[in-house]
Amino acid sequence: MHRSRPGLAAVLTCLAMAGFASMDAMSKFLVRDYPIIQTLWVRYVIFTGFAVAVSGRQASLRSARPWLQAGRGLLALVENGVFVLAFAWLPLADAHAIAASSPLLVIALSVGLLGEKAGAQRWIAVGAGFAGVLLIIRPGFQTLSWPLAIPLAGAFLWAAYQVLTRLISRVDRSETTLLWTAVSGLAVTTLLVPAAWKPPSPTAWLLLAGVGILGSLSHFALIKALDHAEAGAVQPYAYTLLLWATVLGFAVFGDVPDVWTMGGAAVVVASGLYTWRHDREG
């Protein structure tokens, strides 16, 4: 049982989001020329080495709920692949504007899977967040572009991953959870990568290494954050990912979100911050 330390959880979550945004920018470069599974395999090779090093003498796959750990690890792998695919089709900010709905989805999923409480205000915020997503994709006002569905699917997967991380933290150490996340992804990608391998250039190797290192550090920071606070409590800080994605998308790729995307993202973020403020005052 971990002592509640919401301040530390907030800092760790913000650091994780900055790392994820930087990793996503690198992935967007790589997916132009290299298969997604190749990027994921290199990432998981580095991630597994990191997990073993961090765990040290406590490195063990012995879990109180091994099937939950394996399922959670595979869910993380699929979620990673879905978002890399989204970056191949969409600007970083657009993809993350839709993905920003995941903190609200965490609130909804936490009720059923974790038994956490959610009052009327939280459910109103979830509904408002969904309305914000509709502003971004604008169904009925334009021909719905299928790539917009990719980050929406990723948002559901990401929310489920975080909820399962919180659930498993009740019975397993964070080091065990980190190791399961790494090994599960490595096992699957190792089986698939030989059929898709393309020799990387020196620059690509640097980017692949960067993706692996940033992904490892960010996932561990998020796991530790969820050790010290409820899943719903850390979600407002996850919105910093959208800020970093917008800045990097403009600085690196020259992408500027349109008015609808910015407006929808603002509604989604405002919904999450409203929930956070209400919880604090309550």
MARLOKE-326694 format. One line per field, with one value per residue (C-alpha): residue number from 1; residue in one letter; chain; x, y, z. Coordinates in nm, 3 decimals, decimal comma, m for minus. Layout:
pos: c(NUM  ...);
code: c(a  ...);
unit: c(A  ...);
X: c(X  ...);
Y: c(Y  ...);
Z: c(Z  ...);
# end
This chain:
pos: c(1  2  3  4  5  6  7  8  9  10  11  12  13  14  15  16  17  18  19  20  21  22  23  24  25  26  27  28  29  30  31  32  33  34  35  36  37  38  39  40  41  42  43  44  45  46  47  48  49  50  51  52  53  54  55  56  57  58  59  60  61  62  63  64  65  66  67  68  69  70  71  72  73  74  75  76  77  78  79  80  81  82  83  84  85  86  87  88  89  90  91  92  93  94  95  96  97  98  99  100  101  102  103  104  105  106  107  108  109  110  111  112  113  114  115  116  117  118  119  120  121  122  123  124  125  126  127  128  129  130  131  132  133  134  135  136  137  138  139  140  141  142  143  144  145  146  147  148  149  150  151  152  153  154  155  156  157  158  159  160  161  162  163  164  165  166  167  168  169  170  171  172  173  174  175  176  177  178  179  180  181  182  183  184  185  186  187  188  189  190  191  192  193  194  195  196  197  198  199  200  201  202  203  204  205  206  207  208  209  210  211  212  213  214  215  216  217  218  219  220  221  222  223  224  225  226  227  228  229  230  231  232  233  234  235  236  237  238  239  240  241  242  243  244  245  246  247  248  249  250  251  252  253  254  255  256  257  258  259  260  261  262  263  264  265  266  267  268  269  270  271  272  273  274  275  276  277  278  279  280  281  282);
code: c(m  h  r  s  r  p  g  l  a  a  v  l  t  c  l  a  m  a  g  f  a  s  m  d  a  m  s  k  f  l  v  r  d  y  p  i  i  q  t  l  w  v  r  y  v  i  f  t  g  f  a  v  a  v  s  g  r  q  a  s  l  r  s  a  r  p  w  l  q  a  g  r  g  l  l  a  l  v  e  n  g  v  f  v  l  a  f  a  w  l  p  l  a  d  a  h  a  i  a  a  s  s  p  l  l  v  i  a  l  s  v  g  l  l  g  e  k  a  g  a  q  r  w  i  a  v  g  a  g  f  a  g  v  l  l  i  i  r  p  g  f  q  t  l  s  w  p  l  a  i  p  l  a  g  a  f  l  w  a  a  y  q  v  l  t  r  l  i  s  r  v  d  r  s  e  t  t  l  l  w  t  a  v  s  g  l  a  v  t  t  l  l  v  p  a  a  w  k  p  p  s  p  t  a  w  l  l  l  a  g  v  g  i  l  g  s  l  s  h  f  a  l  i  k  a  l  d  h  a  e  a  g  a  v  q  p  y  a  y  t  l  l  l  w  a  t  v  l  g  f  a  v  f  g  d  v  p  d  v  w  t  m  g  g  a  a  v  v  v  a  s  g  l  y  t  w  r  h  d  r  e  g);
unit: c(A  A  A  A  A  A  A  A  A  A  A  A  A  A  A  A  A  A  A  A  A  A  A  A  A  A  A  A  A  A  A  A  A  A  A  A  A  A  A  A  A  A  A  A  A  A  A  A  A  A  A  A  A  A  A  A  A  A  A  A  A  A  A  A  A  A  A  A  A  A  A  A  A  A  A  A  A  A  A  A  A  A  A  A  A  A  A  A  A  A  A  A  A  A  A  A  A  A  A  A  A  A  A  A  A  A  A  A  A  A  A  A  A  A  A  A  A  A  A  A  A  A  A  A  A  A  A  A  A  A  A  A  A  A  A  A  A  A  A  A  A  A  A  A  A  A  A  A  A  A  A  A  A  A  A  A  A  A  A  A  A  A  A  A  A  A  A  A  A  A  A  A  A  A  A  A  A  A  A  A  A  A  A  A  A  A  A  A  A  A  A  A  A  A  A  A  A  A  A  A  A  A  A  A  A  A  A  A  A  A  A  A  A  A  A  A  A  A  A  A  A  A  A  A  A  A  A  A  A  A  A  A  A  A  A  A  A  A  A  A  A  A  A  A  A  A  A  A  A  A  A  A  A  A  A  A  A  A  A  A  A  A  A  A  A  A  A  A  A  A  A  A  A  A  A  A  A  A  A  A  A  A);
X: c(0,000  0,148  0,106  m0,098  0,132  m0,071  0,197  0,460  0,209  0,135  0,504  0,567  0,265  0,377  0,726  0,580  0,366  0,663  0,854  0,564  0,522  0,891  0,879  0,576  0,755  1,041  0,796  0,631  0,966  1,034  0,695  0,752  1,022  1,011  0,745  0,562  0,651  1,022  0,996  0,806  1,055  1,357  1,158  1,075  1,431  1,548  1,245  1,317  1,681  1,565  1,307  1,562  1,812  1,558  1,418  1,764  1,748  1,372  1,347  1,091  0,789  0,629  0,291  m0,020  m0,222  m0,005  m0,289  m0,386  m0,022  0,009  m0,316  m0,217  0,121  m0,037  m0,288  0,000  0,163  m0,154  m0,211  0,144  0,099  m0,235  m0,091  0,214  m0,028  m0,223  0,092  0,147  m0,183  m0,244  m0,052  0,062  m0,173  m0,480  m0,411  m0,352  m0,654  m0,872  m0,655  m0,699  m1,039  m0,863  m0,842  m1,220  m1,249  m1,029  m1,285  m1,563  m1,366  m1,239  m1,594  m1,657  m1,311  m1,164  m1,474  m1,374  m1,654  m1,789  m2,064  m2,291  m2,029  m1,777  m2,028  m2,124  m1,755  m1,723  m2,020  m1,877  m1,544  m1,716  m1,885  m1,541  m1,424  m1,728  m1,625  m1,287  m1,413  m1,731  m1,950  m2,227  m2,042  m1,772  m1,689  m1,549  m1,189  m1,116  m0,774  m0,958  m1,097  m0,744  m0,656  m1,008  m0,950  m0,610  m0,771  m0,989  m0,690  m0,476  m0,750  m0,790  m0,414  m0,400  m0,692  m0,536  m0,207  m0,382  m0,559  m0,242  m0,061  m0,281  m0,117  0,219  0,526  0,583  0,907  0,714  0,457  0,729  0,899  0,574  0,498  0,836  0,858  0,502  0,565  0,909  0,782  0,514  0,720  1,013  0,783  0,659  0,957  1,164  0,905  0,910  1,269  1,428  1,796  1,793  2,018  2,247  1,997  1,714  1,912  1,945  1,572  1,489  1,712  1,552  1,205  1,307  1,474  1,197  0,927  1,097  1,142  0,790  0,616  0,806  0,720  0,351  0,361  0,518  0,261  m0,022  0,145  0,086  m0,258  m0,587  m0,616  m0,877  m0,670  m0,370  m0,569  m0,574  m0,195  m0,210  m0,346  0,004  0,066  m0,160  0,039  0,371  0,233  0,109  0,441  0,647  0,410  0,453  0,826  0,928  0,665  0,511  0,161  m0,096  m0,427  m0,743  m1,004  m1,231  m0,947  m0,838  m1,196  m1,273  m0,949  m1,031  m1,369  m1,209  m0,940  m1,187  m1,407  m1,118  m1,003  m1,358  m1,366  m1,031  m1,137  m1,464  m1,283  m1,044  m1,322  m1,524);
Y: c(0,000  0,335  0,662  0,920  1,196  1,393  1,660  1,407  1,227  1,555  1,626  1,272  1,287  1,617  1,481  1,167  1,375  1,585  1,266  1,112  1,423  1,425  1,053  1,104  1,371  1,128  0,853  1,081  1,117  0,744  0,626  0,806  0,557  0,261  0,004  0,070  m0,273  m0,197  0,122  m0,059  m0,349  m0,121  0,072  m0,244  m0,376  m0,058  m0,059  m0,414  m0,331  m0,024  m0,222  m0,484  m0,214  m0,015  m0,321  m0,446  m0,727  m0,692  m0,775  m1,052  m1,148  m1,307  m1,142  m1,186  m1,152  m1,257  m1,269  m0,912  m0,806  m0,979  m0,832  m0,486  m0,517  m0,624  m0,341  m0,096  m0,241  m0,207  0,146  0,244  0,107  0,282  0,621  0,580  0,503  0,817  1,028  0,897  1,054  1,348  1,642  1,585  1,846  1,709  1,354  1,462  1,694  1,388  1,174  1,437  1,281  0,983  1,139  1,173  0,816  0,712  0,863  0,661  0,336  0,385  0,362  0,018  m0,135  0,029  0,111  0,477  0,726  0,960  1,209  1,392  1,661  1,405  1,252  1,596  1,661  1,331  1,426  1,772  1,618  1,396  1,705  1,859  1,557  1,596  1,957  1,834  1,563  1,759  1,468  1,590  1,913  1,751  1,414  1,228  1,147  0,794  0,883  1,087  0,759  0,631  0,860  0,818  0,443  0,513  0,730  0,438  0,205  0,458  0,511  0,137  0,099  0,360  0,209  m0,137  0,013  0,155  m0,177  m0,385  m0,138  m0,265  m0,608  m0,578  m0,358  m0,091  m0,267  m0,586  m0,391  m0,213  m0,544  m0,705  m0,405  m0,435  m0,812  m0,850  m0,598  m0,735  m1,092  m0,999  m0,753  m0,998  m1,249  m0,994  m0,772  m1,011  m0,992  m0,611  m0,513  m0,234  m0,142  0,197  0,488  0,636  0,916  0,666  0,468  0,784  0,849  0,486  0,502  0,829  0,681  0,384  0,589  0,850  0,584  0,392  0,694  0,824  0,494  0,448  0,803  0,735  0,403  0,575  0,857  0,604  0,453  0,780  0,895  0,766  0,735  1,011  1,248  1,265  1,311  1,695  1,694  1,459  1,751  1,896  1,636  1,837  2,153  1,986  1,819  2,153  2,325  2,044  2,005  2,372  2,395  2,073  2,015  2,361  2,230  2,478  2,341  2,491  2,680  2,376  2,163  2,429  2,493  2,126  2,071  2,366  2,210  1,875  2,028  2,258  1,958  1,776  2,079  2,138  1,785  1,830  2,157  2,009  1,710  1,937  2,155  1,848);
Z: c(0,000  m0,104  0,086  m0,106  m0,238  m0,496  m0,544  m0,642  m0,864  m1,046  m1,113  m1,235  m1,466  m1,621  m1,680  m1,838  m2,075  m2,188  m2,262  m2,452  m2,670  m2,762  m2,834  m3,058  m3,260  m3,322  m3,415  m3,669  m3,844  m3,837  m3,961  m4,291  m4,392  m4,154  m4,055  m3,730  m3,590  m3,639  m3,438  m3,166  m3,153  m3,099  m2,843  m2,649  m2,665  m2,490  m2,264  m2,146  m2,069  m1,879  m1,684  m1,576  m1,476  m1,276  m1,104  m1,003  m0,752  m0,744  m1,115  m1,131  m1,336  m1,030  m1,009  m0,800  m1,121  m1,416  m1,669  m1,586  m1,622  m1,960  m2,088  m1,970  m2,144  m2,472  m2,444  m2,411  m2,724  m2,933  m2,802  m2,897  m3,248  m3,293  m3,203  m3,425  m3,708  m3,623  m3,649  m4,001  m4,108  m3,875  m3,725  m3,367  m3,223  m3,406  m3,291  m2,933  m2,928  m2,976  m2,750  m2,476  m2,409  m2,247  m1,897  m1,897  m2,019  m1,726  m1,491  m1,653  m1,658  m1,302  m1,172  m1,317  m1,290  m0,980  m0,778  m0,756  m0,696  m0,964  m0,888  m1,127  m1,189  m1,312  m1,550  m1,683  m1,747  m1,935  m2,153  m2,219  m2,313  m2,566  m2,711  m2,748  m2,947  m3,173  m3,238  m3,359  m3,590  m3,686  m3,803  m4,029  m4,116  m4,322  m4,470  m4,172  m4,249  m4,127  m3,978  m3,712  m3,576  m3,507  m3,214  m3,076  m3,060  m2,909  m2,641  m2,528  m2,521  m2,332  m2,075  m2,024  m1,987  m1,711  m1,524  m1,538  m1,419  m1,115  m1,057  m1,069  m0,842  m0,560  m0,565  m0,748  m0,709  m0,974  m1,075  m1,153  m1,353  m1,549  m1,633  m1,746  m1,970  m2,136  m2,174  m2,306  m2,583  m2,665  m2,699  m2,951  m3,157  m3,177  m3,345  m3,599  m3,680  m3,902  m4,180  m4,183  m4,098  m4,300  m4,230  m4,050  m4,146  m3,876  m3,818  m3,790  m3,532  m3,320  m3,345  m3,265  m2,959  m2,853  m2,883  m2,670  m2,399  m2,373  m2,379  m2,097  m1,872  m1,939  m1,870  m1,546  m1,436  m1,502  m1,316  m1,016  m1,034  m1,015  m0,708  m0,524  m0,639  m0,775  m1,151  m1,169  m0,956  m1,190  m1,510  m1,524  m1,546  m1,842  m2,047  m2,060  m2,331  m2,563  m2,494  m2,569  m2,882  m3,016  m2,950  m3,104  m3,398  m3,485  m3,411  m3,587  m3,855  m3,902  m3,823  m3,689  m3,554  m3,709  m3,508  m3,469  m3,334  m3,087  m2,978  m2,929  m2,741  m2,516  m2,430  m2,354  m2,132  m1,957  m1,878  m1,716  m1,518  m1,396  m1,261  m1,091  m0,926  m0,809  m0,658  m0,469  m0,333  m0,241);
# end
